[in-house]
Amino acid sequence: MSNATPLPLYAIGLGSNRRHARFGDPRAVLLAALAALESDDIEPVDASPIIASDPIGPSRRRYANAVALVASALSPPDMLDRLQDIEARFGRRTGQRWSARTLDLDILLWSGGAWSDGALTIPHPAIEQRAFVLGPLRAIVPDWPHPLTGRSVRQLAARLTRPKPVDRGASAH
């Protein structure tokens, strides 16, 4: 059997800022989640280093974040279902946005390009504003183009970290 067509690739964002009774601290939760992603129809390709990041919103706990690159023939909705199943196995409760969570899995990019339906938008809508996503992404797929802007992950990360220009027209009162 010839494997002429490569499997589609997904970049999956992983985040945790709560200990898990079995797996331990957030870093260990991410390592367990990376292992949980691997299955008959999801093949791990690469994973970024795990970084620590400050929380967004009301949670006070720091996050562990990483990005996994996986190959899979699953459609985006099927991949989303699979990720939500894994989150549930790790004890994720749906509900409050930005609350402390044991495991958060997001589809960031898909080699099929852009996808949007009622439940899922790819690329992830906040990808361009999130250093904790772009840093790990840049470590493994720096040249992956954002399907809507055409800018590479490297360019997006550089734009985020570059100092903002001072508005020369504004007067200092």
C-alpha positions in Angstrom: 0.0 0.0 0.0 1.5 3.3 -1.0 1.4 6.1 1.5 1.4 8.8 -1.2 -0.8 11.4 0.5 0.6 12.6 3.8 -1.8 12.8 6.7 -3.1 16.2 7.6 -1.3 17.9 10.4 -2.8 19.6 13.4 -1.1 22.0 15.9 -2.8 21.4 19.3 -2.3 23.8 22.2 -2.1 22.3 25.6 -2.5 24.2 28.9 -2.8 23.3 32.6 -2.8 25.2 35.8 -4.1 22.7 38.3 -2.6 19.6 39.9 -4.1 16.3 38.9 -4.5 13.7 41.6 -2.9 11.0 39.5 -0.5 12.9 37.2 0.8 15.6 39.5 1.7 19.2 38.7 0.6 21.0 35.5 3.8 20.1 33.7 3.3 16.4 34.4 -0.4 16.8 33.3 0.8 18.1 29.9 3.2 15.2 29.5 0.4 12.7 30.3 -1.9 14.6 27.9 0.7 14.3 25.1 0.7 10.5 25.7 -3.1 10.5 25.7 -3.3 12.2 22.3 -1.5 9.2 20.7 -4.0 6.7 19.4 -4.8 4.6 16.3 -5.8 7.6 14.3 -3.6 10.3 15.9 0.1 10.1 15.3 2.4 12.4 17.3 4.9 14.2 15.1 6.6 16.7 17.4 6.0 18.6 20.7 7.3 22.0 21.8 9.1 22.6 25.1 6.7 23.2 28.0 6.7 26.8 29.1 5.3 28.6 32.1 2.9 31.5 31.5 0.9 34.0 33.4 -2.9 33.3 33.6 -5.4 35.3 31.5 -8.5 36.4 33.4 -9.3 35.8 37.1 -7.3 32.7 37.8 -4.2 33.3 39.9 -2.3 30.1 39.1 0.4 30.1 36.5 0.0 27.9 33.5 2.1 25.2 31.9 1.7 25.5 28.1 2.9 23.5 25.1 2.0 22.7 21.5 1.8 19.2 20.0 2.1 18.6 16.3 0.0 15.5 15.3 -0.8 13.8 12.0 -4.4 12.6 11.7 -7.0 11.9 9.0 -9.7 13.0 11.5 -11.9 15.9 10.4 -11.7 19.1 12.5 -15.0 18.3 14.2 -13.9 14.7 15.0 -10.6 16.0 16.3 -12.4 18.5 18.5 -14.6 15.7 19.9 -11.5 13.6 20.6 -9.8 16.5 22.4 -12.9 17.2 24.5 -13.0 13.5 25.4 -9.4 13.7 26.6 -10.1 16.9 28.6 -13.1 15.1 30.3 -10.9 12.1 31.2 -8.5 14.6 32.9 -11.4 16.0 34.9 -12.0 19.2 32.9 -15.3 20.7 33.9 -16.9 23.0 31.3 -18.2 26.2 32.5 -16.4 29.3 33.8 -14.1 30.7 31.1 -10.5 31.3 32.2 -11.0 29.4 35.5 -8.2 27.2 36.8 -8.3 24.0 34.8 -6.6 20.7 34.8 -6.3 20.4 31.1 -7.2 22.7 28.1 -6.7 21.4 24.6 -7.2 23.7 21.6 -6.8 23.2 17.8 -4.6 26.0 16.8 -3.8 25.3 13.2 -4.7 22.6 10.6 -2.8 21.9 7.4 -6.2 21.9 5.7 -6.3 25.7 6.2 -9.2 27.5 7.7 -12.3 25.8 9.2 -15.4 27.4 10.7 -18.6 25.9 11.9 -20.8 26.6 14.9 -18.5 24.9 17.4 -15.0 25.3 16.0 -12.9 28.0 14.3 -9.4 27.2 12.9 -7.0 28.9 13.1 -7.7 29.6 16.7 -9.2 33.1 16.8 -6.8 34.4 19.6 -3.6 32.8 18.2 -2.1 36.1 17.1 -2.5 37.7 20.6 -1.1 34.8 22.7 2.6 34.6 23.3 2.1 31.4 25.3 0.8 29.8 22.1 3.1 31.5 19.5 6.3 30.7 21.5 5.8 27.0 21.6 4.4 27.0 18.1 7.5 28.8 16.8 9.7 26.2 18.4 8.3 23.4 16.2 6.6 25.0 13.1 8.1 28.5 12.7 7.3 28.6 9.0 3.7 27.5 9.2 1.6 30.2 7.5 -1.5 31.6 9.2 -4.1 30.6 6.6 -5.9 33.9 6.7 -3.1 36.4 6.9 -0.3 34.4 5.3 2.1 35.5 8.0 4.3 32.7 9.4 4.2 31.7 13.0 7.7 33.3 13.3 6.4 36.6 11.9 3.3 36.5 14.2 5.5 35.9 17.3 7.9 38.7 16.3 5.0 41.1 15.9 3.7 40.2 19.4 7.1 40.7 21.1 8.1 43.9 19.2 7.8 47.1 21.2 4.7 49.1 20.2 5.4 52.4 18.5 4.9 55.5 20.5 2.1 57.8 19.2 4.1 60.9 18.3 0.9 62.8 17.7 -0.2 62.5 21.3 0.7 65.3 23.6 1.9 64.7 27.1 -0.3 66.6 29.5 
